[in-house]
């Protein structure tokens, strides 16, 4: 696990070093253009490292979520803003269609981590570029649906998406979706995956509706 983490961090660190060197060696006339070109990459690669560290800390020291009522659209918007530089570098468009006022009782930082994991997986599943559309709905439960325009899930991925250390990505650690599943379980929700009839993958984060019977402080299942 430590070897996998070191491998995952080494690649974004190399990109950060390279772009920092490009900025450092730029002449005065080219400095602004070089910095503007490199900034999205620097932000995106730093975000990758931050996400990896958050995954590691969640596995090493899981804590019960701190539940409060929250606007899911606002949480999604914050994650989309943070991942937009990385998405644009990968030629992926992020579309937030979560309606205003969609609320649930959540730990905002943990749910943001789960949303970021799913969004980042979708970006990485489309190396040739594409679109990730995030929608929200509410009936008996509250749901966030992530639909990408990639090739969809393989049969093994559909069966083992939440298994710790399962990954079909070269060099992947297989932690993100497992952590996401545990975050949803800690909220008394669940993680669902499927392939859309029109193509692409659909990942659903399902949460309980706000009600007086909601449990206030559920605990994580990770030991």
Protein Blocks (a to p, Z undefined) as FASTA:
>chain_A
ZZmmmmmmmmmmmmmmmmmmmmmmpcfklmmmmmmmmmmmmmmmmmmmmmmmmmmmmmmm
ccddddddddfklmmmmmmmmmmmmmmmnopacddfbdehiacdddfklmmmmmmmmmmm
mmmmmmnopadddddddfkbccdddddfbebjafklmmmmmgghiafbehiaolmmmmmm
mmmmmnopacdddddfkgpjddddddddddfkbcfbdcdfbZZ
